[in-house]
Amino acid sequence: MEISFRLAELADVETLVRFHVALNEYDGTVADPARAQAGLELLLGREDLGGVWLICADETPVGYIVLTWGFSLEFGGRDAFVDELYIEEGYRGQGVGRQTLAFAESICRARDIQALHLEVERENVNAQVVYERVGFEKRAGYFLMSKRVGTAIRNP
């Protein structure tokens, strides 16, 4: 099986929303497909915001990764966030996640990004092990906290 990555485009939105819904089901959360679609339509083609890549096994999409760009004084410059990462169940445990994270790092290095962040559910010990193996560190004393301040995503 050969793993490759392809920059997603608007024609991929249906596949990406399907993966987004599956990711939420896996995490035990409720997806909002309309919000996800609106977000994807805004993000795709906007390199200033980030990017979405399909993870392909022998050219067939089996998952996706969403990277978004930010800036951090603590890390001394641009940073990135793995907003979503999903791999279909039949492809887990075969190194696809490790390859995807290495790909994400290469994207970041090419853009002079100083740090790559991600979040993982506390109960998802398998994912935590994978992330630690490729160099991600838990930040003792820190919790990711969020507050929704917008009501809708609008395309410019």
CORLIN-V39447 format. One record per backbone hydrogen bond with DSSP energy under -1.0 kcal/mol. CO is the residue of the C=O (numbers start at 1). NH is the residue of the N-H. If there is no record, write none. Layout:
co=CO nh=NH
co=CO nh=NH
//
This chain:
co=2 nh=58
co=4 nh=56
co=6 nh=54
co=9 nh=12
co=10 nh=13
co=12 nh=16
co=13 nh=17
co=14 nh=18
co=15 nh=19
co=16 nh=20
co=17 nh=21
co=18 nh=22
co=19 nh=23
co=20 nh=24
co=21 nh=25
co=22 nh=26
co=23 nh=27
co=24 nh=29
co=32 nh=36
co=33 nh=37
co=34 nh=38
co=35 nh=39
co=36 nh=40
co=37 nh=41
co=38 nh=42
co=39 nh=43
co=40 nh=44
co=43 nh=46
co=46 nh=49
co=46 nh=50
co=49 nh=69
co=51 nh=67
co=52 nh=8
co=53 nh=65
co=54 nh=6
co=55 nh=62
co=56 nh=4
co=57 nh=60
co=60 nh=57
co=62 nh=88
co=63 nh=55
co=64 nh=86
co=65 nh=53
co=66 nh=83
co=67 nh=51
co=68 nh=81
co=70 nh=79
co=72 nh=77
co=77 nh=72
co=78 nh=114
co=79 nh=70
co=80 nh=117
co=81 nh=68
co=81 nh=83
co=84 nh=66
co=86 nh=64
co=88 nh=91
co=89 nh=92
co=95 nh=99
co=96 nh=100
co=97 nh=101
co=98 nh=102
co=99 nh=103
co=100 nh=104
co=101 nh=105
co=102 nh=106
co=103 nh=107
co=104 nh=108
co=105 nh=109
co=106 nh=110
co=108 nh=113
co=109 nh=112
co=115 nh=80
co=117 nh=82
co=121 nh=124
co=123 nh=125
co=124 nh=128
co=125 nh=129
co=126 nh=130
co=127 nh=131
co=128 nh=132
co=129 nh=133
co=130 nh=134
co=131 nh=136
co=132 nh=135
co=139 nh=142
//
